[in-house]
């Protein structure tokens, strides 16, 4: 065949395929899909960037839209077009309603509109999409019930968590949904009991119904969920005994039933849960002992049964519990000694025994507890603090030590050989300890939180406190400390630059910050959630309030109340721009309240009561919200106290040697004249213009 013949064959071939090739490259969005998206847009209050005819008449080119050709989907359409298979617009700050038109996207496989601001109810049509595999509408403001009739034969994952859904779980949610693997309806307002038809979701691996208002018990039908790996039903109102049917869920890895009303004993079913790693059952009404199959489980990594009614001595088989990492038995009725075999749990690093009836001493075996990182034994009856510290200092990885309300009336050891170089959190409060702040603490250079409040400690505040680079929470209140506040405190780096670094997540062990002797206290479950704080309240401290406190721009709480501090209130305190609480009450402070303090826009609690202050109370900012009690016991006047004199002759007012009262009253006269002029001017404007509405805000 000659060259000319070959060229003819190539030309004819290209001509024959020209029309299909051009047709493929010119495929556009199917008209039905285009109209469905147009109707969806019509229900939105905000525009979606890159959507609409102004951008492109081909909806397949819109951001968040994925299309496949009809032929690739196996459709026998007369004209090959692109069909919308994915609609993904998460976290786009979209406001509006979900349109029923979404149900016309019949080839849709993925619908992800999570983390937006959609309101109103769920469109019924979406729950009849024959090809939908993933539905994610989580983190919106969708309300109303879940549609009763559900027919999603291809669905694999449903996530409508973090909304405002109410009513009951529909029984049809698992009918004709043989491929459903993930069902997340957590953090809503769903009520009623767990429907028996949940057992029909035989492919279900992850079931999350947490933080709702569900009642009743665990349905017996759950035994059919043999693929289930995660069951999270915490934060409901489920009650009664924990059903033994849970023991048949042999693939279960994560079980969270916390914060419900379950009662009775924990069933002895854990030997059949051969893959279970996380058992979280805190804040229920379980009683009795830890079942043997649980205290011998070789797979359990996290065991949390805090805040129940469990009792007896603590028996754990550490030879068997080879994977145990975190153990929380706090707030129960356990008694007897601290188990001495815990160091044999070779991966155990988090232990919480707080708020039980434990007694005795820290076991000598804890010298070899080298994996221990977090230890809380607060609110018990442990004794011999000196022995405890000498033993625990040998725990090479100890970072958090909470020993509050133990060692009553003992002396805080001053042994200079004590060293806790890795310690980041030390809470040794409310134990009536005597002695002084020990020098050995200075070697704990990684300290971030130190609470030794509510003791009987004497002496001065050591200057080396100011050299802790990471310290952001210091509570030495309610002791008998004397002397000046060291100026070095105003150089705490983490309170100046705000670089508070908690390198690893602390376990979910509550820390209770006690504000007064009768209060229950504030609970913080993470160290990093505590506000940056300096609590020096109720000591015998004297001297001035340093002007350099203004350097602490990241400080949230400064409480110097109930001391004998003297001198003026520094105006530089207004530089503490993050301050939320400032208590200087019950001291011997003199002078005026600096007007610059009105610049503290986050200040919500303020008191200078019972000092020797005089003059006008600043107005504006947060000062208009503070009660009269914040200023009582002084010689102050103004908005919160006695009206500052207007008709007094300044020369006749006894101003003392400095003449401060005269100047204050003259300044107040100018303020009131300014207010009067402004008021008259405003009335004139109001009379002249009737289109304005005045609103008086307090």
C-alpha positions in Angstrom: 0.0 0.0 0.0 1.4 3.4 -1.0 1.8 6.4 1.1 -1.2 8.1 -0.5 -3.5 5.1 0.3 -2.3 5.1 3.9 -3.1 8.8 4.3 -6.6 8.2 2.9 -7.2 5.5 5.4 -6.1 7.7 8.3 -8.2 10.6 7.1 -11.3 8.4 6.7 -10.8 6.9 10.2 -10.4 10.3 11.8 -13.5 11.6 10.1 -15.6 8.6 11.3 -14.5 9.2 14.9 -14.7 13.0 14.8 -18.2 13.3 15.9 -18.0 11.0 18.9 -14.7 12.6 20.1 -16.1 16.1 19.8 -19.3 14.9 21.5 -17.2 13.6 24.4 -15.3 16.8 24.9 -18.4 18.9 24.7 -20.4 16.9 27.3 -22.2 19.3 29.7 -24.2 19.0 32.9 -27.4 17.1 32.5 -30.4 19.5 32.4 -32.2 17.8 35.2 -29.2 18.0 37.4 -28.6 21.6 36.5 -32.2 22.5 37.4 -31.9 20.6 40.7 -28.8 22.6 41.6 -30.5 25.9 40.6 -33.4 25.1 42.9 -30.9 24.2 45.7 -29.2 27.6 45.2 -32.6 29.4 45.4 -33.0 28.1 49.0 -29.6 29.6 50.1 -29.2 32.9 51.9 -25.6 33.2 50.8 -23.9 32.7 47.5 -21.7 29.8 46.8 -18.4 31.1 45.2 -18.0 30.0 41.6 -21.6 28.8 41.2 -24.2 30.1 38.7 -24.5 31.1 35.1 -22.2 34.1 35.7 -19.4 31.7 36.3 -20.3 28.8 33.9 -23.5 27.4 32.4 -21.9 24.0 32.9 -22.6 23.0 36.5 -19.9 20.3 36.3 -17.4 23.1 36.4 -18.8 24.6 39.6 -16.6 24.1 42.8 -17.6 21.1 44.9 -19.3 19.4 42.0 -18.0 16.1 40.5 -19.6 14.7 37.4 -19.3 11.4 35.4 -20.6 10.7 32.0 -23.8 8.8 31.6 -22.1 6.1 29.6 -19.5 5.5 32.4 -22.3 5.1 34.8 -23.9 2.4 32.7 -26.9 4.6 31.7 -28.5 4.2 28.3 -29.4 7.9 27.8 -30.3 8.9 24.3 -27.8 11.8 24.6 -24.7 11.2 26.6 -24.3 14.0 29.3 -22.5 14.5 32.5 -24.3 13.5 35.7 -23.6 14.9 39.1 -22.2 12.2 41.3 -20.7 14.3 44.1 -21.8 17.5 45.8 -19.2 18.5 48.4 -19.3 22.0 50.1 -18.1 21.4 53.6 -17.1 24.4 55.8 -18.2 27.1 53.3 -20.2 29.2 55.8 -23.4 28.6 53.7 -26.7 29.8 55.2 -30.1 28.6 54.1 -32.4 25.6 53.7 -31.8 22.2 52.2 -34.0 22.0 49.1 -36.1 18.9 48.2 -34.6 19.4 44.7 -31.5 17.6 46.0 -33.6 14.4 45.6 -33.6 15.0 41.8 -29.8 14.3 41.7 -30.6 10.7 41.2 -27.0 9.7 40.3 -25.6 11.4 43.4 -23.1 9.2 45.3 -21.7 11.7 47.8 -23.5 14.6 49.6 -21.3 16.5 52.0 -22.6 19.8 53.3 -21.1 19.6 56.7 -19.9 22.4 58.9 -22.2 25.1 57.5 -25.3 26.9 58.8 -28.2 25.1 57.1 -31.5 25.4 59.0 -35.0 24.0 58.8 -35.8 20.3 58.3 -34.2 17.4 56.5 -35.5 17.1 52.9 -37.4 13.8 52.6 -36.3 13.3 49.0 -32.6 13.0 50.0 -33.5 9.8 51.9 -34.7 8.2 48.7 -31.7 8.7 46.5 -31.0 5.2 45.0 -27.3 5.6 44.5 -26.3 7.7 47.5 -23.3 6.2 49.4 -22.2 9.0 51.7 -24.4 11.5 53.5 -22.7 14.1 55.7 -24.8 17.0 57.0 -23.0 17.2 60.4 -22.4 20.4 62.2 -25.3 22.5 61.0 -28.5 23.8 62.6 -30.9 21.4 61.0 -34.0 20.7 63.1 -37.1 18.5 63.2 -37.3 14.7 62.9 -35.4 12.3 60.8 -37.8 11.3 58.0 -39.8 8.2 58.9 -39.6 6.6 55.4 -36.0 5.9 54.4 -34.9 4.0 51.3 -31.2 4.2 50.7 -30.1 0.9 49.2 -26.6 2.0 48.4 -25.8 4.0 51.6 -22.6 3.3 53.4 -22.2 6.3 55.7 -24.7 8.6 57.4 -23.5 11.5 59.6 -26.0 14.0 60.8 -24.4 14.7 64.1 -24.1 18.1 65.8 -27.5 19.4 64.7 -30.9 20.1 66.5 -32.7 17.0 65.4 -35.5 15.8 67.6 -38.2 13.1 67.9 -37.4 9.4 67.8 -35.0 7.3 65.8 -37.0 6.0 62.7 -37.4 2.2 62.6 -36.8 2.2 58.9 -33.2 3.6 59.1 -31.7 0.1 58.6 -34.4 -1.4 56.3 -32.9 -1.9 52.8 -29.6 -0.4 54.0 -27.5 -3.6 53.8 -24.3 -1.7 53.2 -24.5 0.9 56.0 -21.2 0.9 57.9 -21.3 4.2 59.7 -24.3 5.8 61.5 -23.5 9.0 63.4 -26.5 10.8 64.9 -24.7 12.1 68.0 -25.2 15.5 69.7 -28.8 16.1 68.8 -32.1 16.0 70.8 -33.3 12.5 69.7 -35.5 10.8 72.2 -37.3 7.5 72.8 -35.6 4.1 73.0 -33.2 2.4 70.7 -35.3 0.8 67.9 -35.1 -3.0 67.6 -34.6 -2.6 63.9 -31.1 -1.3 64.5 -30.1 -4.9 64.5 -31.0 -5.0 60.8 -27.9 -2.9 59.9 -25.8 -6.1 59.7 -22.8 -4.3 58.1 -22.7 -1.6 60.7 -19.2 -1.0 62.1 -19.5 2.4 63.8 -22.7 3.4 65.7 -22.7 6.8 67.4 -25.9 8.0 69.2 -24.1 10.0 71.9 -25.3 13.2 73.6 -29.1 12.8 72.9 -32.1 12.2 75.1 -32.5 8.5 74.5 -34.1 6.4 77.2 -34.6 2.7 78.1 -31.9 0.1 77.8 -29.7 -1.5 75.2 -31.9 -3.4 72.7 -31.4 -7.1 72.5 -31.4 -6.8 68.7 -27.9 -5.4 68.9 -26.6 -8.9 69.1 -27.0 -9.1 65.4 -24.5 -6.4 64.8 -21.6 -8.8 64.6 -19.5 -6.3 62.6 -19.8 -3.5 65.1 -16.4 -2.1 66.2 -17.5 1.2 67.9 -20.5 1.8 70.0 -20.9 5.3 71.5 -24.1 6.0 73.4 -22.7 8.2 76.1 -24.6 11.3 77.4 -28.1 9.9 77.2 -30.7 8.8 79.8 -30.3 5.1 79.2 -31.0 3.1 82.4 -31.3 -0.3 84.0 -28.6 -3.0 84.1 -26.1 -3.2 81.3 -27.4 -6.0 79.1 -25.3 -9.0 78.7 -26.0 -9.0 75.0 -23.1 -6.6 74.7 -20.9 -9.6 75.3 -21.9 -11.0 72.0 -20.4 -8.1 70.0 -17.2 -9.9 69.6 -15.6 -7.4 67.2 -16.2 -4.4 69.5 -13.1 -2.3 70.0 -14.6 0.9 71.5 -17.5 1.0 74.0 -18.6 4.3 75.6 -21.7 4.1 77.8 -20.7 7.0 80.1 -23.0 9.7 81.5 -26.1 7.6 81.5 -28.2 6.1 84.3 -27.1 2.5 84.1 -27.2 0.7 87.4 -26.5 -2.7 89.0 -23.2 -4.5 88.6 -21.0 -4.4 85.5 -21.7 -7.8 83.8 -18.8 -10.2 83.7 -18.8 -10.4 79.9 -15.3 -9.1 78.9 -13.7 -12.5 78.3 -15.9 -12.7 75.2 -14.9 -9.3 74.0 -11.6 -10.4 72.7 -10.9 -7.1 70.8 -12.1 -4.5 73.2 -9.5 -1.8 73.9 -11.6 1.1 75.3 -14.2 0.7 78.0 -15.6 4.0 79.2 -18.5 3.8 81.7 -17.9 6.8 84.0 -20.8 8.8 85.5 -23.4 6.0 85.9 -24.8 4.2 89.0 -22.8 1.0 88.7 -22.2 -0.7 92.0 -20.4 -3.8 93.3 -16.9 -4.7 92.2 -14.9 -4.6 89.0 -15.8 -8.0 87.3 -12.9 -10.5 87.1 -13.1 -10.7 83.3 -12.4 -6.9 83.1 -9.6 -6.8 85.7 -7.9 -9.6 83.8 -8.5 -8.3 80.3 -5.4 -8.6 78.1 -6.8 -6.2 75.4 -8.1 -3.3 77.5 -6.0 -0.1 76.9 -8.3 2.5 78.5 -10.5 1.6 81.5 -12.6 4.5 82.8 -15.3 3.7 85.4 -15.0 7.0 87.3 -17.9 8.5 89.2 -19.9 5.4 90.0 -20.7 3.5 93.2 -18.1 0.8 92.9 -16.6 -0.5 96.1 -14.3 -3.0 97.8 -10.5 -3.1 97.4 -8.9 -2.6 94.0 -7.8 -5.9 92.4 -6.1 -5.7 89.0 -4.2 -8.6 87.4 -1.3 -6.6 85.9 0.3 -9.8 84.7 -2.7 -10.3 82.4 -3.5 -6.6 81.6 -0.5 -6.2 79.3 -2.0 -3.4 77.2 -3.5 -1.2 80.0 -2.4 2.4 79.4 -4.9 4.5 81.3 -6.8 3.6 84.5 -9.5 5.9 86.0 -11.3 4.6 89.1 -11.8 8.0 90.6 -14.9 9.1 92.6 -16.1 5.7 93.7 -16.1 3.9 97.1 -13.0 1.8 96.8 -11.2 1.3 100.1 -8.0 -0.2 101.4 -4.5 0.4 100.2 -3.2 1.5 96.8 -2.4 -1.6 94.8 1.3 -2.3 95.0 1.4 -4.4 91.8 0.6 -1.5 89.5 4.2 -1.2 88.3 3.7 -4.7 86.8 1.2 -3.2 84.3 4.1 -2.5 82.0 2.4 0.1 79.7 0.4 1.8 82.4 1.1 5.6 82.5 -2.2 7.3 83.6 -3.7 6.5 87.0 -6.6 8.2 88.8 -7.7 7.0 92.2 -9.0 10.4 93.4 -12.1 10.7 95.6 -12.1 7.2 97.1 -11.6 5.9 100.6 -8.0 4.7 100.1 -5.7 4.7 103.0 -2.1 3.8 103.9 1.0 5.1 102.1 2.4 5.2 98.6 3.7 1.7 98.0 7.4 1.2 98.0 7.1 -0.7 94.7 6.3 2.6 93.0 10.0 3.3 92.9 10.0 1.0 89.8 6.9 2.6 88.2 8.9 4.0 85.4 6.0 4.2 82.9 3.9 6.4 85.2 3.2 9.8 83.9 -0.1 11.0 85.5 -1.0 10.1 89.1 -4.0 11.5 91.0 -4.8 10.2 94.5 -6.5 13.3 95.8 -9.3 13.4 98.4 -8.3 10.2 100.1 -6.5 9.4 103.4 -3.0 8.8 102.3 -0.3 9.6 104.8 3.5 10.2 105.1 4.2 12.9 102.5 7.9 12.7 103.0 8.0 9.0 102.1 5.6 9.6 99.1 7.8 12.2 97.6 11.0 10.2 98.0 9.3 7.3 96.3 7.6 9.2 93.5 10.7 11.2 92.6 12.1 7.9 91.2 9.2 7.6 88.7 11.3 8.8 85.8 8.5 9.9 83.5 6.2 11.5 86.1 4.8 14.8 84.7 1.5 15.2 86.7 1.1 14.7 90.4 -2.2 15.4 92.2 -2.2 14.7 95.9 -4.8 17.2 97.2 -6.5 16.5 100.5 -4.1 14.0 101.9 -1.3 14.1 104.4 -3.4 16.2 106.8 -1.4 18.4 109.2 2.0 17.0 108.0 5.0 19.2 107.1 5.9 19.9 103.6 9.4 18.3 103.3 12.4 20.6 102.7 14.8 17.9 101.9 17.1 19.4 99.2 17.7 15.9 97.7 14.2 15.8 96.3 14.1 16.4 92.5 11.2 16.2 90.1 12.8 17.4 86.9 10.1 16.3 84.5 7.2 17.4 86.6 4.8 19.8 84.8 1.8 19.8 87.2 1.9 19.6 91.0 -1.3 20.0 93.0 -0.8 19.6 96.7 -3.6 21.7 98.1 -6.1 21.7 100.9 -4.0 19.5 103.2 -3.3 21.9 106.1 0.4 21.4 105.4 2.9 23.3 107.5 6.4 24.6 106.7 7.5 26.8 103.9 7.7 26.7 100.1 10.7 24.3 99.7 13.8 25.0 97.7 13.7 21.7 95.9 10.8 22.9 93.8 13.2 25.3 92.0 14.6 22.3 90.2 11.3 21.5 88.6 12.0 23.9 85.7 9.2 22.4 83.5 6.4 23.3 85.9 3.3 24.7 84.2 0.8 24.4 87.0 1.6 24.7 90.7 -1.2 24.7 93.3 -0.3 24.6 97.0 -3.3 26.6 98.2 -5.3 26.1 101.4 -2.5 25.0 103.6 -0.6 26.6 106.5 2.6 27.5 104.7 4.7 30.4 106.1 7.7 32.4 105.1 8.1 34.4 101.9 7.3 33.8 98.2 10.7 32.7 96.7 12.2 34.8 94.1 12.9 31.8 91.8 9.2 31.4 91.1 9.7 34.1 88.4 12.3 32.0 86.6 9.9 29.2 85.6 9.7 29.6 81.8 6.5 27.5 81.4 4.5 28.4 84.5 1.1 29.8 83.7 -1.0 28.8 86.7 0.2 29.5 90.2 -2.1 29.2 93.2 -0.5 29.9 96.6 -3.7 31.4 98.1 -5.1 30.8 101.6 -1.8 30.3 103.4 0.2 32.4 105.8 2.8 33.8 103.5 4.4 37.1 104.3 6.7 39.8 102.7 6.5 41.4 99.3 5.5 39.8 96.1 8.8 39.2 94.3 9.2 41.5 91.4 10.4 38.5 89.4 6.8 37.2 89.2 6.2 39.9 86.7 8.7 38.3 84.4 7.0 34.9 84.0 7.6 34.2 80.3 4.4 32.2 79.5 2.3 35.1 81.0 4.0 37.7 78.9 4.2 36.0 75.4 1.2 33.7 75.8 3.2 30.7 74.6 1.6 28.1 76.8 2.8 24.7 75.6 1.3 21.5 76.8 3.3 19.0 74.8 1.1 16.0 75.2 -2.6 15.6 75.8 -3.3 14.9 79.4 -5.9 12.1 80.1 -9.5 12.9 80.8 -8.9 13.2 84.6 -10.7 16.1 86.3 -8.7 18.7 88.2 -10.8 20.5 90.8 -9.9 24.1 91.5 -11.3 25.0 94.9 -12.4 28.6 95.3 -13.6 28.5 98.9 -13.7 26.1 101.8 -17.3 25.1 101.3 -17.6 25.1 97.5 -17.3 21.9 95.4 -14.8 23.5 93.1 -14.4 24.1 89.4 -13.6 21.1 87.3 -11.2 21.2 84.4 -10.6 17.9 82.5 -7.5 19.2 80.6 -4.6 21.2 82.0 -4.5 23.3 78.9 -8.1 24.4 79.6 -7.2 26.2 82.8 -7.1 30.0 82.6 -3.6 31.6 83.1 -3.8 32.5 86.7 -1.9 34.1 89.7 -3.8 33.4 92.9 -2.2 35.0 96.0 -5.4 35.6 97.9 -5.8 35.5 101.7 -2.2 35.6 102.9 -0.3 38.2 104.8 1.6 39.8 101.9 2.7 43.4 102.1 4.4 46.0 99.9 3.3 47.4 96.6 1.6 46.1 93.5 4.4 46.3 91.0 3.8 48.4 87.9 5.5 45.6 85.9 2.4 43.4 86.4 1.2 45.2 83.3 3.7 43.1 81.3 1.6 40.0 81.9 -0.5 40.4 78.8 -1.6 36.8 78.7 -2.8 36.6 82.3 -6.5 35.9 82.8 -6.9 35.9 86.6 -5.0 38.1 89.1 -6.3 37.7 92.7 -4.4 39.6 95.3 -7.3 40.0 97.7 -7.2 39.8 101.5 -3.6 40.8 102.1 -1.9 43.9 103.4 -0.7 45.4 100.1 -0.3 49.1 100.1 0.4 52.0 97.8 -1.4 53.0 94.6 -3.0 50.8 92.0 -0.7 51.0 89.0 -2.2 52.4 85.9 -0.1 50.0 83.9 -2.5 47.2 84.9 -4.5 48.3 81.9 -1.8 46.7 79.7 -3.0 43.2 80.9 -5.2 43.0 77.9 -6.4 39.4 78.5 -7.4 40.0 82.1 -10.9 38.6 83.0 -10.7 38.7 86.8 -8.9 41.4 89.0 -9.4 41.2 92.7 -7.5 43.7 94.9 -10.1 43.8 97.7 -9.3 43.9 101.4 -5.9 45.4 101.3 -4.5 48.8 102.2 -4.3 50.4 98.8 -4.6 54.1 98.5 -5.0 56.8 95.8 -7.6 56.5 93.0 -8.7 53.8 90.7 -6.8 54.4 87.4 -9.3 55.5 84.7 -7.2 53.5 82.2 -8.6 50.2 83.7 -11.8 50.8 81.6 -9.7 49.6 78.7 -9.7 46.1 80.0 -12.5 44.9 77.6 -12.5 41.3 78.9 -12.7 42.1 82.5 -15.8 40.4 84.0 -15.0 40.3 87.7 -13.5 43.2 89.5 -13.2 44.3 93.2 -11.3 46.9 95.1 -13.6 46.7 98.2 -12.3 47.5 101.6 -9.2 49.5 100.8 -8.3 53.2 101.4 -9.2 54.4 97.9 -10.8 57.8 97.2 -12.1 59.9 94.3 -14.3 59.0 91.4 -15.0 55.5 90.1 -14.1 55.3 86.4 -17.0 55.1 84.0 -17.2 53.3 80.7 -16.2 49.9 79.5 -16.9 47.0 81.8 -17.0 49.2 84.9 -20.7 49.9 84.1 -21.4 46.2 84.8 -19.8 45.7 88.2 -21.9 45.7 91.3 -21.7 48.2 94.1 -20.0 45.6 96.4 -16.9 45.8 94.1 -16.3 49.4 95.5 -17.6 49.4 99.0 -15.5 50.1 102.0 -13.6 53.0 100.4 -14.0 56.8 100.1 -15.2 56.5 96.5 -17.9 58.4 94.6 -19.6 58.2 91.3 -21.8 55.7 89.4 -21.6 52.9 92.0 -21.3 54.9 95.2 -22.3 58.2 96.7 -22.8 60.9 94.1 -19.7 63.0 93.8 -20.5 66.5 95.2 -21.4 69.1 92.6 -22.4 72.1 94.7 -19.5 72.0 97.1 -16.9 74.7 96.9 -13.7 72.8 96.1 -11.6 75.1 98.4 -13.9 74.2 101.3 -13.5 70.4 100.8 -11.1 68.8 103.2 -8.6 67.5 100.7 -5.8 66.6 103.0 -2.2 67.4 102.3 -2.3 66.4 98.6 -5.6 68.2 97.7 -6.7 65.1 95.7 -10.4 65.4 96.7 -10.6 69.0 95.3 -9.1 68.0 92.0 -11.3 65.0 91.7 -14.4 67.1 92.3 -13.4 69.7 89.9 -12.8 67.0 87.3 -16.2 65.5 88.0 -17.8 69.0 87.6 -16.3 69.1 84.1 -17.6 65.6 83.4 -21.1 66.4 84.4 -21.1 69.6 82.4 -20.0 67.6 79.4 -22.8 65.1 80.0 -25.4 67.9 80.3 -24.2 69.5 77.1 -24.2 66.2 75.2 -27.7 65.4 76.5 -29.1 68.8 75.4 -27.5 68.4 72.0 -28.9 64.9 71.6 -32.4 66.1 72.5 -32.2 68.8 69.8 -31.1 66.2 67.3 -34.0 63.9 68.3 -36.5 66.7 68.0 -35.2 67.7 64.6 -35.1 64.1 63.2 -37.9 61.6 63.7 -36.4 58.7 61.9 -34.0 57.6 64.7 -35.0 55.3 67.5 -33.1 55.5 70.8 -32.1 52.4 72.6 -30.9 52.5 76.2 -28.4 49.7 76.9 -27.1 48.7 80.3 
